[in-house]
């Protein structure tokens, strides 16, 4: 597939992926008009659902499930999409580039872009960008049909990251409000329609004892009436490592210190229903912690022997259990809703059976899929394995994947190969690795692809 040339710089692009023929890159035609109406209907339905559950004013007991990709991990928090009818014949009908937008978040001498992904709701794509020369954080709302900015919200920051760009967080959409968290741990609530600030909490200044000092790489998580944030504020047992802020007012609801939890500041917590109860699942340096997101009380904590303290991969809810993959050679774990270890991957497997390196694993029809590296004989190898969720049995393992994000949609997996900049479609089949097609992206990416109304979005 030929794509427009673009200088080596940060960028975001949108690809078509529907089973029907498109008319479209300029956003015209019957299909574009239909998608505009669908976006409006989706936004109205999402607002109605939010109101029914308490919404922005009532404090819903569970996450509001909407179409699109409203926050990190998608509508279900597990990097899966409920969409149907996507094009699965990439060899004969490869996706088309609809638009591409340049981003400014790039650090000279380092990666050409940042790790932040996007969220999509109500016909708008929301993404964090950064102007390093002007030292401005830029939150952008982009029309998914045209690639044009609807609005930009900018604010100054003096924090200077040494690598990887500034933007490392996926915004969270909830009831027509957008919540963003920058690398310096500034949490901001923005009016989605106006692009104006509603409230802001500088978590670094409030809890870390120094301006722009509490660096974080995670995304904000909406759980009930609160927004949850993990921050690295120091090694002291009294250092604040997790903060919950009321999503309506910006008031601090509760906080946890290092003596209670020891999160690694690259792993975003997972919020969802676990046997009917709203829970927050947090990657701890020693294992997994289950928290009540309304009051911050630790429900249970499971320490895992031999686990890698560098925790990047977010846990996922798999049925009534929780699946956790180490970010290196520590292995994979299935844990019950009550905090009991059900199984650990075979330590004789490559990498101790670790399923992922950086991005979240997928659970599709009772089987787990990952995308990461394994350590063998003094060097790293890159693979995608498949495990049975019930038993931990390895079904197959395919070589030559590297660290990119994955999303499950309509019975297939769309995976990024971080090194070769290829986007690959794989059948979600526990019997064998079956590739349905691949295309080369114009830039490398390690963020999770975003799916929305059969479109796929990539960020460099």
Buried (B, 14 or more C-beta within 10 A) or exposed (E): EEBEEEEEBBBBBBBBBBEEEBEBBEBEEEBBEEBBEEBEEBBEEBBEBBBEBBBBEBBBBBBBEBBBBBBBBBBBBBBBBEBEEBBBEBEEBBBBBBBBBEBBBBBEEEBBBBBBBBBBBBBBBBBBBBBBEEEBBBBBBBBBBBBEBBBEBBBEBEBEBEEBBBBBBBBBBBBBBBBBBBBBBBBBBBBBBEBEEBBBBBBBBBBBBEEBBBBBBBBBBBBBBBBBBBBBBBEEEEBBBBBBBBBBEBEBBBBBBBEBBBBBBBBBBBBBBBEEEBBBBBBBBBBBBBBBBBEBEEBBBBEBEEBBEEBBBBBBBBBEBBBBBBBBBBBBBBBBBEBEBBBBBBEEBBBBBBBBBBBBBBBBEEBBBBBBBBBEEEEBBBBBBBBBBBEBBBBEBBEEBBBBBBBBBBEBBBBBBBEBBBBBBBBBBBEEBEEBBBBEBBBBBBBBBBBBBBBBBBBB
